[in-house]
Amino acid sequence: EPREEYERLMEAINTALRLDPNSSDAYAMLGEVKDTFEFKFDEAEAAHRRSVELDPQSAHARRFYAFFLMNHRRYDESVEHARKNVELEPGSAFANRVLGQVLFHARQYDEAIFHLRRLIDLDPNFRAGLGLLWRSYYMKGDLETAYKEFRTFIERGGTPLEVLVDYDTA
């Protein structure tokens, strides 16, 4: 239940902050809770900002702040934090997925494709990356490649190939 989840999260965050008032991770999670459960966006941003201030080298803090900024359509700032996330974890499939997703929402499709391809090189079956990849090609107007990547997305997701016949005849 969302209410129970919220209460467990707040209890864990408060415990973490009691044990370490300078916990970057606790502030990152506090920002998520303030944004997602309480809709207190100013407080959420303050918590995310504090998380990054406490540990500017935390990929976790950068990732959560990037998503917050993306969800609030502050794309330039979001891209900046997502880029820093990749700098901190260059071999991370998830870091490249975050940057690819942020760039997709910022409508920077060519760069999104670049990072999503890096993600797929690291983890060929990363579903969220595969989904963003075909949609990036679609949004930039490369329908042929979008369809090819869509087929890959479907095939790697375990969908029987005969389902694709419906798409091929459309």
Buried (B, 14 or more C-beta within 10 A) or exposed (E): EEEEEBEEBBEEBEEBBEEEEEBBBBBBBBBBBBBBBEEBBEBBBBBBBBBBEBBEEBBBBBBBBBBBBBBBEBBEBBBBBBBBBBEBBEEBBBBBBBBBBBBBBBEBBEBBBBBBBBBBEBBEEBEBBBBBBBBBBBEBEBEEBBBEBBBBBBBBEEEEEEEBEEEEEE
